[in-house]
């Protein structure tokens, strides 16, 4: 009887190791399976950083190259982004003001968009052509582009 208890204990240890190994493999093979796919948590952090004007935090949550509107050069890297921050977030739209009440629109499981009005007409919610694009990347959610849908 003692030998059977030892065998049972040994086999349960093997099962625990197999479950642990399976969990590690899932995390390694599917990095977005846990936590990274939650857009609402990302949006809350991104929104707060833009409203606070925390350029560095916003840059850390941005995918490069950053897609820009027709005729505007893409944001190449973090340094270029930081230099052009006001153009991106205070150019045609006042993103900080817009993001206070804007509701993200889900385009797919891997893409959300926020639409903002022109900064000269901040209360014109019917005409909100400035689109901020967010994508799910291997590193989690990122700000991926800016567009003026009228162009």
C-alpha positions in Angstrom: 0.0 0.0 0.0 2.9 2.3 0.8 4.3 1.8 -2.7 1.0 2.7 -4.4 0.8 6.0 -2.4 4.3 6.9 -3.6 3.3 6.1 -7.2 0.2 8.2 -6.8 2.2 11.1 -5.3 4.8 10.8 -8.1 2.2 10.7 -10.9 0.3 13.8 -9.4 3.7 15.7 -9.4 4.1 14.8 -13.1 0.5 16.1 -13.8 1.2 19.4 -11.9 4.5 19.9 -13.9 2.6 19.2 -17.2 -0.1 21.7 -16.3 2.5 24.3 -15.4 4.4 23.6 -18.6 1.2 24.0 -20.7 0.5 27.3 -19.0 4.0 28.6 -19.8 3.7 27.5 -23.5 0.3 29.3 -23.8 1.9 32.5 -22.5 4.9 32.2 -24.8 2.9 31.2 -27.9 0.0 33.6 -27.4 1.4 36.7 -25.6 -1.9 38.5 -26.1 -3.9 35.7 -24.4 -3.7 37.3 -21.0 -4.0 41.1 -20.2 -2.6 42.5 -23.4 -5.9 42.1 -25.3 -7.8 44.3 -22.9 -8.4 47.5 -24.9 -10.3 49.3 -22.1 -7.3 49.1 -19.8 -5.1 50.4 -22.6 -7.5 53.2 -23.5 -7.8 54.4 -19.9 -4.0 54.6 -19.6 -3.5 56.2 -23.1 -6.4 58.7 -22.6 -5.0 59.8 -19.2 -1.5 60.3 -20.7 -2.9 62.4 -23.6 -5.1 64.5 -21.2 -2.1 65.0 -18.9 0.2 65.9 -21.8 2.6 63.1 -20.9 4.4 62.8 -24.2 6.8 60.1 -23.1 4.1 57.8 -21.8 2.1 58.4 -25.0 5.2 57.6 -27.1 5.7 54.3 -25.2 2.1 53.3 -26.2 2.7 54.2 -29.9 3.5 51.9 -32.8 6.2 53.1 -35.2 6.1 54.1 -38.0 3.0 56.0 -37.0 0.5 56.2 -39.9 -0.4 59.9 -40.7 -3.0 61.5 -43.0 -2.7 61.7 -46.7 0.3 63.9 -47.7 1.8 64.0 -44.2 5.0 62.0 -43.6 4.6 59.1 -41.2 6.1 59.4 -37.7 9.3 57.4 -38.1 10.3 56.8 -34.5 10.0 57.9 -30.9 12.2 61.0 -31.4 10.2 62.1 -34.4 6.9 61.5 -32.6 8.0 63.6 -29.6 9.1 66.4 -31.9 5.7 66.3 -33.7 3.5 65.6 -30.6 1.6 68.9 -30.9 1.0 68.4 -34.6 -0.5 65.0 -33.8 -2.6 65.8 -30.7 -3.2 69.5 -31.0 -3.2 70.0 -34.8 -6.6 69.6 -36.5 -8.3 68.2 -33.3 -7.7 68.9 -29.6 -7.2 65.3 -28.6 -7.0 66.0 -24.9 -10.4 67.7 -24.9 -11.9 65.1 -27.2 -10.6 62.1 -25.3 -12.4 63.3 -22.1 -15.7 62.2 -23.6 -14.9 60.2 -26.8 -16.1 56.6 -26.9 -13.8 54.1 -28.7 -15.5 52.3 -31.6 -14.5 48.7 -32.1 -13.7 48.0 -35.8 -12.4 44.4 -35.2 -10.8 42.3 -32.5 -7.5 44.0 -33.3 -8.6 47.6 -34.1 -10.4 50.4 -32.3 -10.9 54.0 -33.5 -11.7 57.3 -31.8 -13.3 60.1 -33.8 -12.8 63.8 -32.8 -14.2 67.0 -34.2 -12.0 69.9 -35.5 -10.6 71.9 -32.6 -12.4 75.0 -33.9 -15.8 73.3 -33.4 -15.2 71.0 -30.4 -18.9 70.5 -29.7 -19.8 69.4 -33.3 -20.0 65.6 -32.6 -21.8 65.1 -35.9 -18.7 66.2 -37.8 -15.8 64.4 -36.2 -13.5 63.6 -39.1 -10.2 63.2 -37.2 -9.6 59.5 -36.5 -7.2 58.1 -34.0 -6.4 54.5 -34.8 -5.4 51.8 -32.3 -4.2 48.3 -33.1 -3.4 45.1 -31.2 0.2 44.3 -31.8 2.5 41.5 -30.5 3.4 44.0 -27.7 -0.2 44.8 -26.8 -2.4 47.7 -27.8 -0.7 50.6 -29.5 -1.7 54.0 -31.0 -1.1 53.2 -34.7 -2.3 56.1 -36.8 -4.0 59.4 -37.3 -6.2 60.3 -40.2 -8.6 63.0 -41.5 -11.4 61.0 -43.1 -12.3 64.0 -45.2 -9.0 63.9 -47.1 
